[in-house]
C-alpha cells in the first residue's frame, strides 16, 4: 500500500499568515492527490483534487502543488474559518490512503 | 440538493453486529462508486470500503476484510455496511461518501466530493 506522510502534524498561525502543509507519498502517484479540510464535529470537505485543481466554491487563497512524490497545500492569508484539520489522500490506487492530518490552530 | 444521510449507528457489545445505511438524494446514485470512511475518536480518516456502481466490485481495508460487507440498492438509492465481529477498534464515526471524478488528459481522477454527516458506532 502507498503510505502518505503529512507534516507538520500541527501548527499555530496568526490570521493573515501564509501556511504550508506538506504530504509525501511512499511511491510515485503522479498528481493523484486530494486535499480535504475537516472542522470539529463535521464531515471532511474536498478542497483540491488532482494535486492542484480547486474544487468549486473553494476560495482562491488555497492552492496545491506537486513535485515528484512531494505535495504541498498552501493557504495564503489565513482566515479565521481556515482553522481546521487538513488531510491529504492519494487517489492512485486502492486503498486511497489518507495522510495522518495537520491541525491548524490559532496562535 | 445533493445529500447523503447515514443511519444505523449505536452502542454494541464486542463481537456484535450492526448494519449502517446511507440514503442518497439529489444525484444519480447508480452512476457513482460509493465508499465508507471512518474516524476513530481523536484520530484521522480511514477508508473502510468501496463499491462499484453496479455492485460488481468491492474493496475493503485489510482490518475489516471478512467482517464487513458493503452493498448497495440502486433502486432505493441506498448504501449499506454490514458489520460483524465488532471490536473496540471499530468504534468510530462512519461516513459515507460519493466517489466523484473527472477525466483530465485521458486520466481519471477520483475524489470524495459529497459526504454525509456521519453515524457513530461505539463498541463497548
HADDOCK unambig.tbl for C-alpha pairs under 7 A between the chains (distance, minus, plus):
assign (segid A and resid 32 and name CA) (segid B and resid 109 and name CA) 6.50 0.50 0.50
assign (segid A and resid 34 and name CA) (segid B and resid 111 and name CA) 6.67 0.50 0.50
assign (segid A and resid 42 and name CA) (segid B and resid 117 and name CA) 6.57 0.50 0.50
assign (segid A and resid 43 and name CA) (segid B and resid 115 and name CA) 6.45 0.50 0.50
assign (segid A and resid 43 and name CA) (segid B and resid 116 and name CA) 6.80 0.50 0.50
assign (segid A and resid 43 and name CA) (segid B and resid 117 and name CA) 5.48 0.50 0.50
assign (segid A and resid 46 and name CA) (segid B and resid 112 and name CA) 6.77 0.50 0.50
assign (segid A and resid 46 and name CA) (segid B and resid 113 and name CA) 5.70 0.50 0.50
assign (segid A and resid 49 and name CA) (segid B and resid 111 and name CA) 6.53 0.50 0.50
assign (segid A and resid 50 and name CA) (segid B and resid 109 and name CA) 6.34 0.50 0.50
assign (segid A and resid 91 and name CA) (segid B and resid 110 and name CA) 5.94 0.50 0.50
assign (segid A and resid 91 and name CA) (segid B and resid 111 and name CA) 6.96 0.50 0.50
assign (segid A and resid 95 and name CA) (segid B and resid 47 and name CA) 6.78 0.50 0.50
assign (segid A and resid 95 and name CA) (segid B and resid 61 and name CA) 6.59 0.50 0.50
assign (segid A and resid 98 and name CA) (segid B and resid 45 and name CA) 6.47 0.50 0.50
assign (segid A and resid 98 and name CA) (segid B and resid 46 and name CA) 6.72 0.50 0.50
assign (segid A and resid 100 and name CA) (segid B and resid 44 and name CA) 5.60 0.50 0.50
assign (segid A and resid 101 and name CA) (segid B and resid 44 and name CA) 6.31 0.50 0.50
